[in-house]
Amino acid sequence: MSKTPSSKNEPKFPVNKVDKKINDAYTKKEVDRLKNLVARQDDQIIQMCDELNEFKKSIEESDEEISVLIGRIENYREIIKTILEITE
């Protein structure tokens, strides 16, 4: 069996300045694209948190209204009980 030449035996070519600039530009462009993507996601997360806070506030207000209604229902039950006792 013959061995394949190892990577250290392969000739190393100097990176051409144009290739390096292209790679740097591509990398910078890719990093900028990823930063924009993260910023958009961050904006969406902030918006979702705001919506959740509004929903939570709405639920708390509804809970208060429900408590008031439950109190009224209890009062009406007492009134009905009293009326039934009087009419018997």
C-alpha positions, 0 to 999 in steps of 0.5 A: 500500500502506498501512503498518501502524502501528508499535509505537511509535505504539501506546498504552502501557497501564500494567500494573495492580498486580493483573496484576503480582502475578499475573505475579509469583506465576506466575513465582515458582510456575514458578521454584519448580516448576523448582527442585523439578524440578532438585532431584529430578533431582539426587537421581536423579543422586546415586542413580545415582552410588551405584549405579554405585559399588556396581556398580564395587566388585562388578566389582572384587571379581569380578575378584579372585575370577576372578584367584584362580580362574585361579591355581587352574586353572593350578595344577591344570594343572601337577598334571595335567601332572605326574601324566601325566608320572608315569603314562607 
